[in-house]
């Protein structure tokens, strides 16, 4: 996959998964909605990383991308805050955290949407 193709794939996947959150919430699938929220954020980070040729294979890599965007490129501190918020919805990492529909809805419309848009603007 070329760099441009990878960037485009991850960008589209991120926005598509953000929309999927609403579908899963309407179905009452909180677990799937939560995971889609995190996956949307992860794809957005991967899009930015791919555009710069940075490693983005696992969770630690994604965190490193966020820190590099802040320290090396002057990205806003809110990137890290919103990354942490989004990562709390990863059901693979946070199985112990209870699901809260209002929290998913809030983060889908607020911090996670803002996160994706901020990353989009950095590309």
N, C-alpha and C positions, 0 to 999 in steps of 0.2 A: 504494500500500500504506500503510495507516495505521500509526502508530507502534506500536500494540499488536500489529498483525498482523506487522510486521517483527520486532519483538522476539521474538514467539513462533516465527516461522519460523526465525530464526537460532538461537534456543535449541534447538529440536527438531533442527535440522540438525546442530548441534555434537555433541549427545549421540548422534544416529544415526550420524554419521561415526565417532565414537569406537568404537562397536560394530562398524562396518564394518572397522575395523583388524583385528579378530580374524578376520573372514571372509576378508580378503585374505591374512592370514598363513597361514591353513589352506590356502589355494589355492597358497601359495608365491609370491604376487605381492608381493614386497617393495617394489617401486616404488609400487604402488597403496596398499599399507599405509602407507608413509611419507607419501605425499601426503594420504591420508585423515586421518592424525594431525595434520598441519599444518592441513588444512581444518577439522577439528573445532575447533581452537584459534582459528582466524580467525573462524569463525562465532560462537563464544562472545564474542569481543571485539566483533564487530559487534552482537550482541544488547545488550550493555551500552551501546555507543555510541548505538544507535538509541533506547534508553530515555531517553537524556539529550539527544537531538537533536544529537549530535556527528557530525562528518564521519567516514566509515569506508569510503571508496571504494578505497583502495589500501594497500599495505604500510606506507608512511610514516604514513598516517592511523591505522592500527592501533597502530603504535608510539607515536604521540602520545596515543592513548586510554589506553594503559597508563601513560604518564608522568603524565597528568592524574589518573588514578585514584589514583596514589601521592601526588603532590604536592598536589592540590586536595581529595582526599577521604580521605586517610589510609590508602589501601590498602597492603597489605603489600609490602615490597620484593621478596618472592618472585614477585610478579606479573611483574616485569621479567625475572627470571632464568628463570622458566618460559616466558615469551613467547620469549625468545632460544632456549631449548632447543627449543621447538615449531617455531619458524621454521626451524631447521636441517633439518627434515624436508620442507620445501617443495622438491619436486623441480624446480620452475621456477626457484627461486633457487639451489639447492645441487646442481646436476647433478654437480659434481665430487666431492662427498663420497661415499664408499663407503656402501653400505647394509649395515646390521648388524642381523640379525633380533633378537638378544637386546636390542639397544638400543631397537628399536622396541617390543618387548614390555614392557621396563622402563618406557619413557616413557608408554606407553598406560595402564599400571596405576598408575604413580606420578606424575611431574611433570605430565603433560598432564591426567590425571584431576583432580588437585589444582587445576590451573589453571582448568579448567572449573567445578569446584565453588566455588572462590573467587570467580570472576566471577558465578556464579549467586547467591551469597550477597550480592554487592554491588548486585544489581538492586533 
